[in-house]
């Protein structure tokens, strides 16, 4: 594909835009958009609930309890089709959604800002312009000035927007819709492959940590319905009989009278199977008693014990190398296995098993947020083969899961390249670096 530039350019004086075609305009958003909040009140039942996500504005059930959930929707605001929806709070978080174009009439959170066009700027073009700002982290940069972490409606309306002629806006919108649809389809296919690989991994771990490596071995009923049959020479055991369970109470705050520590927090565990010093641990403080109790040692298993979703309860990670001054943070529990009874890596793989993990999901308390106490952890069952067999299982699973991880990483790199291409394409077109009027394929 050969891209063509415009003949003449001028300086936009916008640092995230650069030069623009000489016949394009720079204007304040407020000259062509307005924002008017209409609280739903008694009309709330007449409208579909909407949510702004990383994949745009989607319909969401009013009964969906994931995340923050209002008791009633009367305080929500009515948004009209073709309105732009912005989430410009918590701008320090660069990984959340910021803008989307609604294809529906509906209800959105009162924390969102909505913009409607007066007709001189197409909403579809404006969406791509603001998406470029999101991709370039411009909203986050604007919100990081001073102590602010939010942008308000006036801030948004006073921002500059680049305005091509209306017919060019339409060409840009149609072109980007066509190209990004193709890219998104490729990404979706790759994500499906990753999902299949994840399923393969879970199925493998389920089978091996509850049935073993020998398919010809005589089986017996484990006595635990969720586990089912196990090899005849295996046992089942409660976690409290093979390890110590220590929920953490160390928060992220630093206090002057406490020793400094490195904090292994929720995201470190949720996003990593293996805890090593390569992780950029948060700096915090803890009391001497907390340090003594919750310092992390090689072979420790850490699990999530609080989450907005029951499925995210007891997600495990294992410490695979000696750590220096690293402690287990809040919303987590550290499990210290008795290595005379259980292989730490085997225990870790058991936590990765759906059959074992289901016990923690069922044991978690909550409606909109779930918490796992010490009792359901201590009294959950795992399978316990002889130690030599545990070692064989660990070695086998390390090899097989490593193959799956390599295949997954390869696909993730492909996805990353396509995401980068999409981001670059949108940037170059909405800032006029590519002339789609003369696009040659």
BANU-782022 format. One record per residue (C-alpha): residue number from 0; residue in one letter; x, y, z. Coordinates in Angstrom, 1 decimal, decimal comma, padded with zeros to 4 digits, always signed. Example, Ala and Ser with C-alpha at 12.3 -4.5 7.8 and 13.67 -1.06 7.14 Angstrom:
<atoms>
0|a|+012,3|-004,5|+007,8 .
1|s|+013,7|-001,1|+007,1 .
</atoms>
This chain:
<atoms>
0|x|+000,0|+000,0|+000,0 .
1|x|+001,4|+003,4|-001,0 .
2|x|+000,5|+006,4|+001,2 .
3|x|+000,4|+009,9|-000,3 .
4|x|+000,9|+013,1|+001,6 .
5|x|-000,9|+016,4|+001,1 .
6|x|+000,8|+019,1|-001,0 .
7|x|+001,1|+021,8|+001,7 .
8|x|+001,2|+021,8|+005,5 .
9|x|+001,2|+024,3|+008,3 .
10|x|+002,1|+024,2|+012,0 .
11|x|-000,9|+023,3|+014,1 .
12|x|+000,8|+024,5|+017,3 .
13|x|-000,5|+021,3|+019,0 .
14|x|+002,3|+019,2|+020,2 .
15|x|+000,5|+015,9|+019,8 .
16|x|-000,6|+016,7|+016,3 .
17|x|+002,3|+018,5|+014,6 .
18|x|+001,9|+019,9|+011,1 .
19|x|-001,5|+019,6|+009,4 .
20|x|-002,7|+020,1|+005,8 .
21|x|-002,8|+023,9|+005,1 .
22|x|-006,6|+023,8|+004,4 .
23|x|-007,5|+022,2|+007,7 .
24|x|-008,5|+024,2|+010,7 .
25|x|-007,7|+024,2|+014,4 .
26|x|-010,6|+025,1|+016,5 .
27|x|-011,7|+024,7|+020,2 .
28|x|-013,9|+021,6|+020,7 .
29|x|-016,6|+023,9|+022,2 .
30|x|-017,2|+025,6|+018,9 .
31|x|-018,7|+022,5|+017,3 .
32|x|-019,7|+020,3|+020,3 .
33|x|-021,9|+020,8|+023,3 .
34|x|-022,3|+018,9|+026,6 .
35|x|-025,6|+018,7|+028,4 .
36|x|-026,2|+016,2|+031,1 .
37|x|-029,7|+014,8|+031,3 .
38|x|-030,3|+012,9|+034,5 .
39|x|-032,5|+009,9|+033,9 .
40|x|-034,7|+010,1|+037,0 .
41|x|-038,0|+008,3|+036,5 .
42|x|-037,1|+007,6|+032,9 .
43|x|-034,3|+005,2|+033,9 .
44|x|-036,4|+002,1|+033,2 .
45|x|-036,9|+003,2|+029,6 .
46|x|-033,3|+003,0|+028,6 .
47|x|-030,6|+000,4|+028,1 .
48|x|-027,6|+000,5|+030,3 .
49|x|-024,3|+001,3|+028,4 .
50|x|-020,7|+001,0|+029,4 .
51|x|-017,5|+002,5|+028,0 .
52|x|-014,9|-000,3|+027,5 .
53|x|-011,6|-000,8|+025,8 .
54|x|-013,7|-002,1|+022,8 .
55|x|-015,9|+001,0|+022,7 .
56|x|-019,4|+001,6|+024,0 .
57|x|-021,3|-001,6|+024,6 .
58|x|-024,7|-002,6|+026,0 .
59|x|-024,5|-003,9|+029,6 .
60|x|-027,2|-005,6|+031,6 .
61|x|-028,6|-003,6|+034,6 .
62|x|-028,3|-006,9|+036,5 .
63|x|-024,5|-007,2|+035,8 .
64|x|-022,9|-006,9|+039,2 .
65|x|-019,3|-006,8|+038,0 .
66|x|-017,4|-003,7|+039,2 .
67|x|-019,1|-000,8|+040,8 .
68|x|-022,8|-001,3|+040,7 .
69|x|-025,4|+001,4|+041,6 .
70|x|-028,5|+000,3|+043,6 .
71|x|-030,7|+002,4|+041,2 .
72|x|-030,1|+004,0|+037,8 .
73|x|-032,1|+007,2|+038,4 .
74|x|-028,8|+009,1|+038,9 .
75|x|-027,4|+007,9|+035,6 .
76|x|-027,5|+010,2|+032,6 .
77|x|-029,2|+009,7|+029,3 .
78|x|-026,9|+009,6|+026,3 .
79|x|-028,1|+009,8|+022,7 .
80|x|-027,0|+007,8|+019,6 .
81|x|-023,8|+009,3|+018,0 .
82|x|-022,8|+011,0|+021,2 .
83|x|-019,1|+010,7|+022,3 .
84|x|-018,6|+009,4|+025,8 .
85|x|-015,5|+010,2|+027,8 .
86|x|-014,1|+008,8|+031,0 .
87|x|-011,6|+011,4|+032,2 .
88|x|-011,1|+010,3|+035,8 .
89|x|-008,2|+008,5|+037,4 .
90|x|-005,9|+009,7|+034,6 .
91|x|-002,9|+008,2|+036,2 .
92|x|-004,2|+004,8|+034,9 .
93|x|-003,0|+004,6|+031,3 .
94|x|-004,6|+001,2|+030,7 .
95|x|-008,3|+002,1|+031,0 .
96|x|-010,7|+003,2|+028,3 .
97|x|-011,2|+007,0|+027,7 .
98|x|-013,5|+007,6|+024,8 .
99|x|-016,0|+005,9|+022,6 .
100|x|-018,9|+006,7|+020,2 .
101|x|-022,3|+005,4|+021,2 .
102|x|-024,3|+003,6|+018,6 .
103|x|-027,3|+003,6|+020,9 .
104|x|-029,6|+005,7|+023,1 .
105|x|-029,0|+004,6|+026,7 .
106|x|-027,8|+005,3|+030,2 .
107|x|-024,2|+005,9|+031,3 .
108|x|-022,5|+006,6|+034,5 .
109|x|-022,9|+010,2|+035,8 .
110|x|-019,1|+010,3|+036,1 .
111|x|-018,8|+010,2|+032,3 .
112|x|-018,7|+013,3|+030,1 .
113|x|-020,8|+013,3|+026,9 .
114|x|-020,4|+015,4|+023,8 .
115|x|-022,8|+016,0|+020,9 .
116|x|-021,9|+017,5|+017,6 .
117|x|-023,6|+020,5|+016,1 .
118|x|-023,2|+018,9|+012,6 .
119|x|-020,0|+020,6|+011,4 .
120|x|-017,8|+017,8|+012,7 .
121|x|-018,8|+014,2|+012,1 .
122|x|-019,0|+012,1|+015,3 .
123|x|-017,2|+009,3|+013,6 .
124|x|-014,2|+011,5|+012,6 .
125|x|-014,2|+013,1|+016,1 .
126|x|-014,1|+009,6|+017,7 .
127|x|-010,9|+008,8|+015,8 .
128|x|-009,4|+012,1|+016,7 .
129|x|-010,0|+011,5|+020,4 .
130|x|-009,0|+007,9|+020,1 .
131|x|-005,6|+009,1|+018,9 .
132|x|-005,4|+011,3|+022,0 .
133|x|-006,1|+008,3|+024,1 .
134|x|-003,6|+006,1|+022,3 .
135|x|-000,9|+008,8|+022,6 .
136|x|-001,7|+009,2|+026,4 .
137|x|-002,6|+012,8|+025,9 .
138|x|-005,5|+012,8|+028,3 .
139|x|-003,2|+011,3|+030,9 .
140|x|-000,5|+014,0|+030,3 .
141|x|-003,0|+016,8|+030,5 .
142|x|-004,4|+015,4|+033,8 .
143|x|-001,0|+015,0|+035,3 .
144|x|-000,3|+018,7|+035,5 .
145|x|+000,0|+019,6|+039,2 .
146|x|-002,0|+017,3|+041,5 .
147|x|-005,0|+016,8|+039,1 .
148|x|-006,0|+013,3|+038,0 .
149|x|-009,2|+014,3|+036,3 .
150|x|-010,3|+016,5|+033,4 .
151|x|-013,7|+018,1|+033,6 .
152|x|-016,2|+019,1|+031,0 .
153|x|-014,8|+022,6|+030,6 .
154|x|-011,3|+021,2|+030,1 .
155|x|-012,6|+019,0|+027,4 .
156|x|-014,5|+021,7|+025,6 .
157|x|-011,5|+024,0|+025,6 .
158|x|-009,2|+021,4|+024,0 .
159|x|-008,3|+022,0|+020,3 .
160|x|-009,6|+019,7|+017,6 .
161|x|-008,4|+019,6|+014,0 .
162|x|-011,2|+020,1|+011,5 .
163|x|-010,8|+018,9|+007,9 .
164|x|-013,6|+019,8|+005,4 .
165|x|-016,7|+017,8|+006,0 .
166|x|-016,3|+015,6|+002,8 .
167|x|-012,8|+014,7|+004,0 .
168|x|-014,0|+013,9|+007,4 .
169|x|-016,4|+011,4|+005,8 .
170|x|-013,6|+009,9|+003,7 .
171|x|-011,3|+009,6|+006,7 .
172|x|-014,1|+008,0|+008,8 .
173|x|-015,0|+005,5|+006,1 .
174|x|-011,3|+004,6|+005,4 .
175|x|-010,4|+004,1|+009,1 .
176|x|-013,6|+002,1|+009,7 .
177|x|-012,7|-000,2|+006,8 .
178|x|-009,0|-000,6|+007,8 .
179|x|-009,5|-000,9|+011,6 .
180|x|-012,3|-003,5|+011,1 .
181|x|-009,8|-005,6|+009,1 .
182|x|-007,2|-005,2|+011,8 .
183|x|-009,6|-005,9|+014,6 .
184|x|-010,8|-009,1|+012,9 .
185|x|-007,2|-010,3|+012,7 .
186|x|-006,6|-009,4|+016,4 .
187|x|-009,8|-011,2|+017,3 .
188|x|-008,7|-014,4|+015,5 .
189|x|-005,4|-014,3|+017,4 .
190|x|-007,1|-013,7|+020,7 .
191|x|-009,2|-016,8|+020,0 .
192|x|-006,1|-018,8|+019,5 .
193|x|-004,7|-017,6|+022,8 .
194|x|-008,0|-018,5|+024,5 .
195|x|-007,7|-022,0|+023,0 .
196|x|-004,2|-022,3|+024,3 .
197|x|-005,2|-021,2|+027,7 .
198|x|-008,0|-023,8|+027,6 .
199|x|-005,4|-026,5|+026,6 .
200|x|-003,2|-025,5|+029,5 .
201|x|-006,0|-025,6|+032,1 .
202|x|-007,2|-029,0|+030,7 .
203|x|-003,7|-030,4|+030,9 .
204|x|-003,2|-029,2|+034,5 .
205|x|-006,6|-030,4|+035,6 .
206|x|-005,8|-033,9|+034,3 .
207|x|-002,3|-034,2|+035,6 .
208|x|-002,7|-032,9|+039,1 .
209|x|-005,8|-035,0|+039,8 .
210|x|-005,1|-038,1|+037,7 .
211|x|-001,3|-038,3|+037,3 .
212|x|+000,9|-039,2|+034,3 .
213|x|+000,0|-042,9|+034,1 .
214|x|-003,3|-043,5|+032,3 .
215|x|-003,3|-047,2|+033,2 .
216|x|-003,1|-046,8|+037,0 .
217|x|-006,0|-048,1|+039,1 .
218|x|-008,3|-045,4|+040,3 .
219|x|-010,4|-044,8|+043,4 .
220|x|-013,0|-042,3|+044,4 .
221|x|-011,3|-039,4|+046,3 .
222|x|-014,3|-038,7|+048,6 .
223|x|-014,4|-035,1|+047,3 .
224|x|-017,0|-034,6|+044,6 .
225|x|-015,3|-031,7|+042,9 .
226|x|-012,1|-033,8|+042,5 .
227|x|-013,6|-037,1|+041,6 .
228|x|-011,5|-040,1|+041,0 .
229|x|-007,7|-040,2|+041,8 .
230|x|-005,0|-042,9|+041,5 .
231|x|-005,5|-045,6|+044,1 .
232|x|-002,1|-044,9|+045,8 .
233|x|-002,8|-041,1|+046,1 .
234|x|-004,4|-039,2|+049,0 .
235|x|-006,3|-036,0|+049,4 .
236|x|-005,3|-033,6|+052,0 .
237|x|-006,6|-030,3|+053,4 .
238|x|-004,2|-027,4|+052,7 .
239|x|-003,9|-026,6|+056,4 .
240|x|-002,3|-030,0|+056,9 .
241|x|+000,4|-029,4|+054,3 .
242|x|+001,2|-025,7|+054,6 .
243|x|+000,8|-022,5|+056,6 .
244|x|-001,8|-020,0|+055,3 .
245|x|-001,0|-016,3|+056,1 .
246|x|-003,4|-013,6|+054,8 .
247|x|-001,7|-010,2|+054,4 .
248|x|-002,6|-007,0|+056,1 .
249|x|+000,2|-004,9|+054,7 .
250|x|-001,2|-001,9|+052,8 .
251|x|+000,5|+000,4|+050,3 .
252|x|+001,1|+003,3|+052,7 .
253|x|+004,5|+004,2|+054,0 .
254|x|+005,0|+005,3|+057,6 .
255|x|+008,0|+007,1|+059,0 .
256|x|+008,4|+004,8|+062,0 .
257|x|+008,4|+001,5|+060,0 .
258|x|+011,2|-000,2|+058,1 .
259|x|+011,2|+000,1|+054,3 .
260|x|+010,1|-003,0|+052,2 .
261|x|+009,3|-004,0|+048,7 .
262|x|+005,7|-004,9|+048,3 .
263|x|+004,5|-007,8|+046,1 .
264|x|+001,0|-006,5|+045,4 .
265|x|-002,2|-007,8|+043,7 .
266|x|-001,2|-007,0|+040,1 .
267|x|+002,2|-008,6|+040,6 .
268|x|+000,5|-011,9|+041,4 .
269|x|-002,4|-011,6|+039,0 .
270|x|-000,1|-010,9|+036,0 .
271|x|+002,8|-013,2|+036,7 .
272|x|+003,0|-016,9|+037,4 .
273|x|+006,5|-016,6|+038,7 .
274|x|+007,6|-014,1|+041,3 .
275|x|+011,2|-012,9|+040,8 .
276|x|+013,3|-009,9|+041,5 .
277|x|+012,7|-008,9|+037,8 .
278|x|+009,3|-007,5|+038,9 .
279|x|+009,3|-003,8|+039,7 .
280|x|+008,0|-004,1|+043,2 .
281|x|+006,3|-001,1|+044,9 .
282|x|+008,2|+000,6|+047,8 .
283|x|+006,3|+000,7|+051,1 .
284|x|+006,9|+000,1|+054,8 .
285|x|+005,8|-002,6|+057,3 .
286|x|+006,1|-003,4|+060,9 .
287|x|+008,8|-005,8|+062,1 .
288|x|+006,1|-008,3|+063,0 .
289|x|+004,6|-008,0|+059,5 .
290|x|+008,0|-008,5|+057,9 .
291|x|+008,7|-011,6|+060,0 .
292|x|+005,3|-013,1|+059,2 .
293|x|+004,9|-012,1|+055,5 .
294|x|+008,4|-012,0|+054,0 .
295|x|+008,5|-014,0|+050,8 .
296|x|+010,8|-017,1|+050,5 .
297|x|+011,5|-019,3|+047,5 .
298|x|+008,8|-021,9|+047,1 .
299|x|+006,0|-019,7|+048,7 .
300|x|+002,7|-019,6|+046,8 .
301|x|+000,8|-016,3|+046,8 .
302|x|-002,9|-016,2|+045,9 .
303|x|-005,4|-013,4|+045,4 .
304|x|-008,0|-013,4|+048,2 .
305|x|-010,1|-010,3|+047,2 .
306|x|-011,5|-009,4|+043,8 .
307|x|-014,4|-007,9|+042,0 .
308|x|-015,1|-011,3|+040,4 .
309|x|-015,3|-014,7|+042,0 .
310|x|-013,4|-016,2|+039,1 .
311|x|-010,4|-014,1|+040,0 .
312|x|-010,2|-015,5|+043,5 .
313|x|-007,2|-017,6|+044,4 .
314|x|-005,2|-016,8|+041,3 .
315|x|-001,7|-018,2|+042,2 .
316|x|+001,9|-017,2|+041,7 .
317|x|+005,0|-018,9|+043,1 .
318|x|+008,3|-017,4|+044,3 .
319|x|+011,0|-019,1|+042,2 .
320|x|+014,1|-017,3|+043,4 .
321|x|+015,5|-015,7|+046,6 .
322|x|+014,0|-012,3|+047,1 .
323|x|+015,5|-009,4|+049,0 .
324|x|+013,2|-007,6|+051,5 .
325|x|+010,0|-008,5|+049,6 .
326|x|+006,8|-008,9|+051,6 .
327|x|+003,3|-010,1|+050,6 .
328|x|+000,8|-007,2|+050,2 .
329|x|-002,8|-006,5|+051,0 .
330|x|-005,6|-008,5|+049,2 .
331|x|-003,3|-011,5|+049,0 .
332|x|-002,4|-014,5|+051,1 .
333|x|+000,9|-016,3|+051,2 .
334|x|+000,9|-020,1|+051,5 .
335|x|+004,1|-021,6|+052,9 .
336|x|+004,2|-025,4|+052,1 .
337|x|+005,8|-028,1|+054,2 .
338|x|+008,3|-029,4|+051,8 .
339|x|+008,5|-032,7|+053,7 .
340|x|+004,9|-033,4|+052,6 .
341|x|+004,3|-031,3|+049,4 .
342|x|+006,3|-030,1|+046,5 .
343|x|+005,8|-026,3|+046,3 .
344|x|+005,6|-026,4|+042,5 .
345|x|+003,0|-029,2|+042,7 .
346|x|+000,9|-027,1|+045,1 .
347|x|+001,2|-024,1|+042,8 .
348|x|+000,0|-026,2|+039,8 .
349|x|-002,9|-027,5|+041,9 .
350|x|-004,0|-023,9|+042,5 .
351|x|-004,0|-023,4|+038,8 .
352|x|-006,4|-026,4|+038,3 .
353|x|-010,0|-025,5|+037,8 .
354|x|-011,1|-028,5|+039,8 .
355|x|-009,1|-027,4|+042,8 .
356|x|-009,7|-023,7|+042,4 .
357|x|-013,4|-024,1|+042,2 .
358|x|-013,4|-024,7|+045,9 .
359|x|-012,1|-021,1|+046,5 .
360|x|-014,6|-019,6|+044,1 .
361|x|-017,4|-021,3|+046,0 .
362|x|-015,9|-020,3|+049,4 .
363|x|-015,6|-016,6|+048,5 .
364|x|-018,1|-014,2|+050,1 .
365|x|-019,5|-011,2|+048,4 .
366|x|-022,0|-009,7|+045,9 .
367|x|-020,2|-006,8|+044,1 .
368|x|-016,8|-007,7|+045,6 .
369|x|-015,6|-011,0|+046,8 .
370|x|-013,3|-012,0|+049,7 .
371|x|-011,7|-015,2|+050,7 .
372|x|-011,1|-015,8|+054,4 .
373|x|-008,6|-018,2|+056,0 .
374|x|-011,1|-020,9|+056,7 .
375|x|-012,0|-021,9|+053,0 .
376|x|-008,3|-021,8|+052,1 .
377|x|-007,2|-023,9|+055,0 .
378|x|-010,0|-026,4|+054,5 .
379|x|-009,8|-026,8|+050,7 .
380|x|-008,6|-030,2|+049,4 .
381|x|-005,8|-031,0|+047,0 .
382|x|-004,5|-034,3|+045,7 .
383|x|-001,3|-035,6|+047,3 .
384|x|+000,8|-038,1|+045,3 .
385|x|+004,0|-039,5|+046,8 .
386|x|+006,8|-036,8|+046,7 .
387|x|+008,8|-038,5|+043,9 .
388|x|+005,7|-038,6|+041,7 .
389|x|+005,0|-034,9|+042,6 .
390|x|+008,4|-034,1|+041,3 .
391|x|+007,8|-036,0|+038,0 .
392|x|+004,5|-034,2|+037,5 .
393|x|+006,1|-030,8|+038,1 .
394|x|+008,8|-031,5|+035,6 .
395|x|+006,3|-032,7|+033,0 .
396|x|+004,0|-029,7|+033,5 .
397|x|+007,0|-027,3|+033,4 .
398|x|+008,0|-028,6|+030,0 .
399|x|+004,4|-028,7|+028,5 .
400|x|+003,3|-025,4|+029,9 .
401|x|+006,5|-023,8|+028,7 .
402|x|+005,6|-024,9|+025,1 .
403|x|+002,2|-023,3|+025,5 .
404|x|+003,7|-020,1|+026,9 .
405|x|+006,1|-019,8|+024,0 .
406|x|+003,2|-020,2|+021,5 .
407|x|+001,1|-017,7|+023,4 .
408|x|+004,0|-015,1|+023,5 .
409|x|+004,4|-015,4|+019,8 .
410|x|+000,7|-014,7|+019,2 .
411|x|+000,8|-011,8|+021,7 .
412|x|+003,7|-010,2|+019,8 .
413|x|+001,6|-010,5|+016,6 .
414|x|-001,3|-008,8|+018,3 .
415|x|+000,9|-006,1|+019,7 .
416|x|+002,2|-005,3|+016,2 .
417|x|-001,3|-005,1|+014,8 .
418|x|-002,3|-002,8|+017,7 .
419|x|+000,7|-000,6|+017,0 .
420|x|-000,1|-000,5|+013,3 .
421|x|-003,8|+000,5|+014,1 .
422|x|-002,7|+003,2|+016,5 .
423|x|-000,1|+004,6|+014,0 .
424|x|-002,6|+004,5|+011,1 .
425|x|-005,3|+006,5|+013,1 .
426|x|-002,6|+009,0|+014,2 .
427|x|-001,3|+009,6|+010,7 .
428|x|-004,7|+010,0|+009,1 .
429|x|-006,5|+012,2|+011,7 .
430|x|-003,5|+014,5|+011,8 .
431|x|-003,3|+014,7|+008,0 .
432|x|+000,0|+012,9|+007,5 .
433|x|-001,7|+010,6|+005,0 .
434|x|-004,1|+011,9|+002,3 .
435|x|-006,9|+009,3|+002,0 .
436|x|-008,4|+011,2|-001,0 .
437|x|-005,6|+009,9|-003,2 .
438|x|-005,0|+006,6|-001,4 .
439|x|-003,4|+004,1|-003,9 .
440|x|-003,7|+000,4|-003,1 .
</atoms>
